[in-house]
Amino acid sequence: MKNSSHNQINAYPTKSFFIDMLVKDIPLIDAIADLVDNSVDAALKLREDENLTGLKVDLCLNKETFSISDNCGGFTSEIARNYAFRFGRPEGAPDIPKSIGRFGVGMKRALFKLGNNIHISSKTSDSYFDVNIDINEWKNEPDVWSWEFDNLIEKTQEGEFGTTIIVKNIYPQVAEKFSQSTFIDTLIKEIRVSHEKVLEKGLVIVINGIQLAFTPSTLYVSDDIKPAYFKKELNGVDVEIIVGASQTGHPREAGWYIYCNGRLIVAANKTQLTGWGDGHALFHPNHAMFRGYVFFESNRSSLLPWNTTKNGVDEESEIFKAIRPLMIDMMKPVTNFLKKLKSNPYDGDDGTEGEEYETEKSLYDYVNDAQLLNISSINKNELPGRFKAPHVRVTRRTNTQKIQYNIPIEKVEKAKEVLQASSLKEVGEQTFEYFYRMECR
């Protein structure tokens, strides 16, 4: 009988293969975004009231060094020892309610993508540690899948609590990207848009000295124009949808915006993913004012309909497939309104038009009279389930016209006496008739 070791077949992956597969399909910007996500999670865990004022995430990147540091509370040596450096999320890992770090690979994948020499330090009220990792040395030890702390203090700490990550010996292809201003500009835009909600709550994010600005999401609201609203809990996920019209901008800003636990994963979508051209007409420039916002929230981030890089929707997600038809239904009244606004804003609701009709207010007048409100400040309790558009009131034009003019009183009284008129109206009518009879016939 053969011994067990003789019967074993070695299926262990090489570290080089493991790392290459881990970072192969993630764009550089998404890798950096994963690190920002971790800081955002820490900030939300630290401030349960979600007032993030005073918290900051600072990124610096150039062709020699990448660093990200925050004062968002840090993570303990226990978390580092048992969970944070694991490849994947182990059973029993503590959940962060409504976190955006889902798969347990973000930090490692990002760091392996950036460079060879990595320094990580974190300070909490309970501990301080730092660790240095040389990827090349680690790869050359095939049986070693762990790292060691360089410094570890497990006792009460004082001062500011947070995490710092520094990567040196940047890989050449990454260094080339970091030296391009266009890459930095794109990174700033992506992080700003993705984390609009935490920026609104007061978190400061700085990239190469530039503080990211918060741009609110807005919709028109009035007594005559009201966005459509839906909210429901489905299988452990809270779903909220708000749809309406916003200020005229470039058509590229129009479309659907989808968030998972506050992080934007789809921006200004105008494809079949959200129903355009599949259940609804294709997008047209007439729809430039359309805005739809979908928020998926769950204490268990694994239930949310996002992909592994958090830059798109998992179209096979049951929760997304259940909500998509509702999105299509909710946007139709909005796009119908916008089409009418662009084609003929002076038409009545019954289709009446022409010189013999007139409107009290045009559709444009209703839009101009509405308030452009940040969606977070809109009273959702007052919103209908279906978009409310203005009712344009049309009246038939009369065949008479009022004439007004001012004349000195003594002349009016003289004319009134000669005409034997009892009112100013009679004076006006008789003088006009006299002129018309003498000059126009």
C-alpha positions in Angstrom: 0.0 0.0 0.0 1.4 3.4 -1.0 1.8 6.0 1.8 -0.4 9.1 1.8 2.4 11.5 0.9 3.2 9.5 -2.2 -0.4 9.8 -3.3 -0.6 13.5 -2.8 -0.7 15.9 -5.8 0.6 19.4 -5.2 -2.1 22.0 -6.1 -0.7 24.9 -4.2 -0.7 28.1 -6.3 2.6 30.0 -6.7 2.6 33.4 -5.1 3.5 35.1 -8.5 0.4 33.5 -10.1 -1.8 34.3 -7.1 -0.7 38.0 -7.2 -1.0 38.3 -11.0 -4.5 36.9 -10.9 -5.5 39.1 -8.0 -4.5 42.3 -9.7 -5.0 41.4 -13.4 -8.5 42.7 -14.0 -8.6 45.7 -11.6 -7.9 49.1 -13.1 -5.5 51.3 -11.2 -8.1 53.9 -10.3 -10.4 51.2 -8.9 -7.5 49.8 -6.9 -6.8 53.2 -5.3 -10.6 53.6 -4.7 -10.6 50.4 -2.7 -8.2 52.0 -0.2 -10.4 55.1 0.0 -13.4 52.8 0.6 -11.6 51.4 3.7 -11.1 54.8 5.1 -14.7 55.7 4.4 -15.9 52.5 6.2 -13.7 53.4 9.2 -15.1 56.9 9.3 -18.7 55.7 9.2 -17.9 53.1 11.9 -16.3 55.8 14.1 -19.2 58.3 13.7 -22.5 56.4 14.0 -24.4 59.6 13.7 -22.8 60.0 10.3 -21.6 63.5 11.0 -18.1 63.2 9.5 -16.9 66.7 10.2 -13.3 66.8 11.2 -12.4 63.5 9.6 -9.9 63.5 6.7 -8.4 61.2 4.1 -5.2 62.4 2.4 -3.7 60.8 -0.7 -0.3 61.7 -2.2 1.0 60.0 -5.3 3.9 60.6 -7.6 6.2 58.4 -9.7 8.2 57.4 -6.5 5.7 57.1 -3.7 2.0 56.5 -3.0 0.5 57.2 0.4 -2.9 57.4 2.0 -3.5 58.4 5.6 -6.6 59.1 7.6 -7.7 60.0 11.1 -10.8 57.8 10.9 -10.1 55.6 14.0 -7.7 53.0 12.7 -8.0 49.3 13.1 -6.7 47.2 16.0 -3.9 44.8 16.1 -6.4 42.0 16.6 -8.2 42.9 13.4 -4.8 43.1 11.6 -3.7 39.8 13.0 -6.8 37.8 12.2 -8.7 39.5 9.4 -7.4 42.6 7.6 -4.5 40.9 5.9 -6.3 37.7 4.9 -7.0 37.0 1.2 -10.8 37.0 1.3 -13.2 37.5 4.2 -12.9 34.6 6.7 -15.9 33.1 8.5 -16.5 35.0 11.7 -15.0 38.3 10.5 -16.8 41.2 12.2 -19.3 43.0 10.0 -19.3 46.7 9.6 -22.9 47.7 9.2 -23.5 49.3 5.7 -19.9 48.9 4.8 -18.5 49.3 1.2 -15.6 46.9 1.8 -17.2 43.6 0.8 -14.9 40.9 -0.5 -11.9 41.1 1.8 -9.4 41.6 -1.0 -9.4 45.4 -1.5 -6.4 46.5 0.5 -4.2 43.6 -0.5 -5.2 43.8 -4.2 -4.6 47.6 -4.3 -1.2 47.3 -2.6 0.0 44.5 -4.8 -1.0 46.6 -7.8 1.0 49.7 -6.8 4.5 48.6 -5.8 7.0 46.4 -4.0 7.7 48.0 -0.6 4.7 48.5 1.6 4.5 50.1 5.0 1.2 50.0 7.0 0.6 51.6 10.4 -2.5 52.0 12.4 -3.3 53.5 15.8 -6.5 53.0 17.8 -7.4 53.7 21.4 -6.3 50.2 22.2 -3.2 49.5 20.2 -0.6 50.6 17.7 1.2 48.6 15.1 3.2 48.9 12.0 4.4 46.4 9.4 6.7 46.5 6.5 6.2 44.2 3.5 8.7 43.4 0.7 6.6 41.7 -1.9 9.6 40.2 -3.8 11.0 38.7 -0.6 7.6 37.3 0.4 7.2 35.8 -3.1 10.5 33.9 -2.7 9.2 32.1 0.4 6.6 29.8 -1.1 5.4 28.2 2.2 5.1 31.5 4.1 1.6 33.1 3.8 1.9 35.5 6.8 3.7 38.7 7.8 5.0 39.9 11.1 4.5 43.2 13.0 7.6 45.4 13.1 6.2 47.3 16.1 3.3 46.3 18.2 2.0 48.1 21.3 -1.2 46.6 22.8 -2.2 49.1 25.4 -4.2 52.3 25.7 -3.0 54.9 23.2 -3.4 58.7 23.1 -3.6 61.2 20.3 -5.1 61.0 16.8 -6.3 57.6 15.7 -6.1 56.5 12.1 -4.2 54.5 9.5 -1.3 55.3 7.2 -0.2 53.3 4.1 2.9 54.1 2.2 4.0 52.3 -0.9 7.5 52.7 -2.4 9.4 51.1 -5.2 6.4 51.9 -7.4 6.1 49.6 -10.4 7.2 51.4 -13.7 3.7 51.2 -15.4 2.2 52.7 -12.2 4.8 55.4 -11.9 4.1 56.4 -15.5 0.4 56.8 -14.7 1.1 58.8 -11.5 3.2 61.3 -13.5 0.3 62.1 -15.9 -1.9 65.1 -14.9 -4.8 63.5 -16.9 -4.6 60.4 -14.6 -4.7 62.6 -11.5 -7.6 64.6 -12.8 -9.5 61.4 -13.6 -8.8 60.0 -10.2 -10.0 63.1 -8.5 -13.2 63.1 -10.5 -13.9 59.4 -9.9 -13.3 59.6 -6.1 -15.4 62.8 -5.9 -18.3 61.3 -7.7 -18.1 57.9 -6.0 -18.1 59.4 -2.5 -20.5 62.4 -3.0 -22.6 61.2 0.0 -19.8 61.1 2.6 -18.4 64.4 1.3 -21.8 65.9 1.9 -21.6 64.5 5.5 -18.4 66.4 6.1 -15.6 64.0 5.3 -12.6 65.8 3.7 -10.8 63.9 1.0 -7.6 65.5 -0.4 -5.6 64.2 -3.5 -2.2 65.7 -4.1 -3.2 68.8 -2.1 -6.6 69.3 -3.9 -9.6 69.0 -1.6 -12.5 67.3 -3.3 -15.6 69.5 -3.7 -19.1 68.3 -2.9 -21.6 68.6 -5.8 -25.2 68.0 -4.6 -27.7 65.9 -6.6 -30.8 68.1 -7.3 -34.3 67.8 -8.5 -37.1 70.4 -9.3 -39.8 70.5 -6.7 -43.0 72.6 -6.4 -46.7 72.2 -5.9 -47.0 71.5 -9.6 -43.8 69.5 -10.2 -43.0 66.6 -7.8 -40.4 63.8 -8.2 -41.6 60.2 -8.1 -40.6 58.3 -4.9 -40.4 54.6 -3.8 -39.1 53.0 -0.7 -39.2 49.4 0.4 -37.3 46.7 2.2 -36.6 43.6 0.0 -34.9 40.5 1.3 -32.6 42.4 3.7 -32.0 45.4 1.4 -33.5 48.8 1.8 -34.3 50.2 -1.6 -35.1 53.9 -2.3 -35.8 55.4 -5.7 -36.3 59.1 -6.5 -36.9 60.3 -10.1 -37.5 63.7 -11.6 -36.1 66.6 -13.6 -33.0 68.7 -12.8 -31.5 71.8 -14.3 -30.5 71.7 -17.9 -27.0 70.5 -18.3 -25.0 68.5 -20.8 -26.8 65.3 -21.8 -23.9 63.3 -20.5 -25.1 64.2 -16.9 -28.5 62.8 -17.5 -29.5 59.3 -16.7 -29.6 56.9 -13.7 -27.3 57.0 -10.7 -27.1 53.9 -8.6 -25.6 53.7 -5.1 -24.7 50.8 -2.8 -24.4 51.7 0.9 -23.8 55.3 -0.2 -21.1 54.6 -2.8 -21.9 55.5 -6.4 -21.4 52.5 -8.6 -23.2 53.6 -11.8 -23.3 57.2 -12.9 -25.5 58.9 -15.6 -26.5 55.6 -17.2 -28.4 55.8 -20.4 -28.1 52.2 -21.6 -30.2 49.0 -21.6 -28.9 48.3 -18.1 -31.4 50.8 -16.7 -34.1 50.3 -19.3 -33.2 52.8 -22.1 -34.0 51.0 -25.3 -35.4 48.0 -23.4 -38.7 48.8 -21.9 -38.3 52.5 -22.6 -37.3 54.5 -25.6 -33.7 55.2 -26.3 -32.1 58.2 -24.7 -32.6 61.4 -26.6 -31.1 64.9 -26.0 -34.6 66.0 -25.1 -34.1 64.0 -21.9 -31.1 66.0 -20.8 -32.9 67.1 -17.6 -33.7 63.5 -16.5 -32.3 62.3 -13.2 -33.0 59.0 -11.5 -31.4 57.9 -8.2 -31.5 54.4 -6.8 -30.1 53.7 -3.3 -29.5 50.1 -2.1 -28.6 49.9 1.6 -27.9 46.8 3.7 -26.0 45.9 6.9 -24.8 42.9 4.9 -22.9 44.3 1.9 -22.9 40.9 0.3 -26.6 41.3 -0.4 -26.0 44.4 -2.6 -26.1 44.3 -6.4 -22.6 45.4 -7.2 -19.6 43.8 -8.8 -16.3 43.0 -7.2 -14.6 46.3 -8.2 -17.7 48.3 -7.1 -17.8 50.1 -10.4 -20.9 48.5 -11.8 -24.1 46.5 -11.2 -24.3 42.8 -11.0 -27.0 42.3 -13.6 -27.8 38.8 -12.3 -28.6 40.1 -8.9 -32.1 39.1 -7.9 -32.6 42.4 -6.1 -31.6 44.4 -9.2 -33.8 42.3 -11.5 -36.7 43.0 -9.2 -36.2 46.8 -9.1 -35.3 47.4 -12.8 -38.9 47.2 -14.1 -40.0 49.7 -11.5 -37.2 52.1 -12.6 -38.5 51.9 -16.1 -42.1 52.5 -15.0 -41.1 55.5 -12.9 -39.1 57.3 -15.5 -41.7 57.2 -18.3 -43.8 60.1 -17.0 -40.6 62.2 -16.5 -39.4 61.7 -20.0 -42.9 62.3 -21.5 -42.9 65.6 -19.6 -39.4 66.5 -20.9 -40.3 65.6 -24.4 -43.3 67.9 -24.3 -41.2 70.6 -22.6 -38.8 70.6 -25.5 -41.2 70.2 -28.4 -43.9 72.7 -27.5 -44.1 74.0 -23.9 -47.1 76.1 -24.8 -49.4 73.3 -25.7 -52.3 72.5 -23.5 -52.7 69.2 -21.8 -55.5 68.3 -24.2 -53.3 69.0 -27.2 -54.9 72.4 -28.1 -52.7 74.9 -29.7 -52.7 77.6 -32.3 -53.4 81.3 -32.5 -57.0 81.0 -31.1 -55.7 79.6 -27.8 -53.5 81.0 -25.0 -52.1 79.5 -21.8 -51.9 81.1 -18.4 -48.4 79.6 -17.8 -46.1 77.6 -20.1 -44.3 74.5 -19.0 -41.1 76.6 -18.9 -42.8 79.0 -16.5 -43.7 76.1 -14.1 -40.1 74.8 -14.2 -38.7 78.3 -13.6 -41.1 78.7 -10.6 -40.0 75.4 -9.1 -37.2 75.1 -6.5 -34.0 73.1 -7.3 -33.5 71.1 -4.1 -30.8 68.8 -3.0 -32.4 65.3 -2.9 -31.2 64.8 0.7 -33.3 67.8 1.8 -36.5 66.9 -0.1 -39.4 65.9 2.2 -40.0 62.4 0.9 -43.2 62.1 2.8 -44.8 64.6 0.4 -43.8 62.9 -2.8 -46.1 60.8 -4.9 -45.4 57.4 -6.3 -45.6 58.7 -9.8 -44.0 61.9 -11.2 -46.3 64.8 -11.0 -46.2 67.2 -14.1 -47.8 70.6 -14.3 -51.3 70.9 -15.7 -51.2 73.6 -18.4 -54.5 75.5 -18.5 -55.6 76.7 -22.0 -58.2 79.3 -22.7 -59.7 80.4 -26.1 -58.6 83.8 -27.1 -61.5 86.4 -27.1 -62.3 88.6 -30.2 -62.0 91.8 -28.2 -59.1 93.8 -27.0 -58.8 96.2 -24.1 -57.3 99.6 -24.8 -55.9 101.9 -22.1 -54.5 105.5 -22.3 -54.2 108.5 -20.0 -55.7 111.9 -20.9 -55.7 115.1 -18.8 -58.8 115.2 -16.6 -60.2 118.5 -18.0 -60.2 117.1 -21.5 -61.9 113.9 -20.4 -64.6 115.8 -18.6 -65.2 118.0 -21.7 -65.4 114.9 -24.0 -67.7 113.3 -21.5 -70.0 116.3 -21.5 -70.1 116.5 -25.3 -70.7 112.8 -25.7 -73.3 112.8 -22.9 -71.5 109.7 -21.5 -72.1 108.6 -18.0 -68.8 106.7 -17.5 -65.2 106.7 -18.7 -65.8 103.4 -20.4 -68.5 105.1 -22.6 -66.1 107.9 -23.4 -63.5 105.4 -24.6 -65.9 103.4 -26.6 -67.6 106.4 -28.3 -64.3 108.1 -29.1 -62.9 104.9 -30.6 -66.1 104.4 -32.7 -65.9 108.0 -33.9 -62.3 107.6 -35.0 -63.0 104.2 -36.6 -66.0 105.5 -38.5 -64.2 108.6 -39.8 -60.7 107.1 -40.5 -61.1 103.4 -41.0 -64.2 102.9 -43.1 
